Amino acid sequence: MDITLPAFTPIEESLFLTLCGRALDYRSPHSILSDMMADEIVRKLDYDCDKFRLSASPIINIALRAKKLDEVALRFVASHPDAVALDLGAGLDTRMLRIAPPPTVDWYDIDFPEVITARRQLIPDRTNAHGVGADLTGPNWLDAIPTDRPAVIVADGLLAFLTQEDMISLLNRLTSHFPSGEVAFNGYSRFAIWAAKRYHGTQSVADLIKSPGFDDPREPERWNPSLRLVEEILLTREPEVAQFPPVLRLITRLSAYSAALSRRGTTVLHYRF
Ligand SMILES: C[S@@+](CC[C@H](N)C(=O)[O-])C[C@H]1O[C@@H](n2cnc3c(N)ncnc32)[C@H](O)[C@@H]1O
């Protein structure tokens, strides 16, 4: 099948880095996420993931943080079958297919309109799956989403592209829109932002990274008093480290002794409101 994708802006193109991370994880002998659909999409597009020159460490990080966000979303929809789920900056991720929520859950993938058009071409449709094409920093996209149901909101790889003001205002709009819910995202420490601006895999978006990053997982509680930290997940301390290749496993286990060092890598931050 010939697929012609809409022309993507550099910020939209960033979705290929995470998509490739998950596809390459799927192809590895000890896959963390087993995201077959990511691999299928890459193959359908004949996309050249080699251009990112991703080594084992970023591939595993991308897959593991996605897995932790899946777990938060899955736990929530399992105990709230009336929930709505939002994936902010969804790119070509197929989280809904991975976690298969109960059919009573409405799932919203939100990203720029070109990305939502591409999703419609590439990702099999599901009842109760909705694509919302919008700039998340804009005011009106939430109008399409019910206000009277508990919500689980995840964002994977999005927040580096938002200024701190954009992020605070987005969190405020989300927590005022829903009666209750949970929000989880991969955190970017100040060091992680510094590194992302220099890492070869993210060079194409280095100038688009706007977040200064933050090191204290409780900082969002100060931005928005309705948020309560549920958990700071340090990936270095997760059980999947046992599946890492030997050298990376050893380095990761050593870093795990220090929370400060672990925060330099990838964290997943999980809040309730
Ligand atoms: C690194 S990609 C991650 C995509 C996806 N979450 C994943 O894990 O594969 C970042 C995504 O955020 C989207 N994005 C960035 N800023 C956005 C904004 N202001 N409004 C909507 N989407 C945005 C981009 O278009 C892109 O798809």
The ligand as an ORCA input file, in Angstrom:
! r2SCAN-3c Opt
* xyz 0 1
  C       8.702     13.165     20.661
  S       7.136     13.111     19.893
  C       6.338     11.874     20.891
  C       5.167     11.259     20.194
  C       4.491     10.131     20.962
  N       4.015     10.545     22.252
  C       5.416      8.969     21.110
  O       5.774      8.627     22.248
  O       5.800      8.400     20.080
  C       6.363     14.621     20.443
  C       4.957     14.791     19.885
  O       4.361     15.954     20.498
  C       3.652     16.651     19.513
  N       3.533     18.045     19.947
  C       4.541     18.876     20.334
  N       4.039     20.083     20.667
  C       2.688     20.008     20.495
  C       1.629     20.930     20.649
  N       1.850     22.200     21.062
  N       0.380     20.541     20.347
  C       0.144     19.272     19.908
  N       1.108     18.339     19.750
  C       2.367     18.705     20.033
  C       4.487     16.483     18.244
  O       3.733     16.749     17.073
  C       4.928     15.024     18.375
  O       4.008     14.147     17.789
*
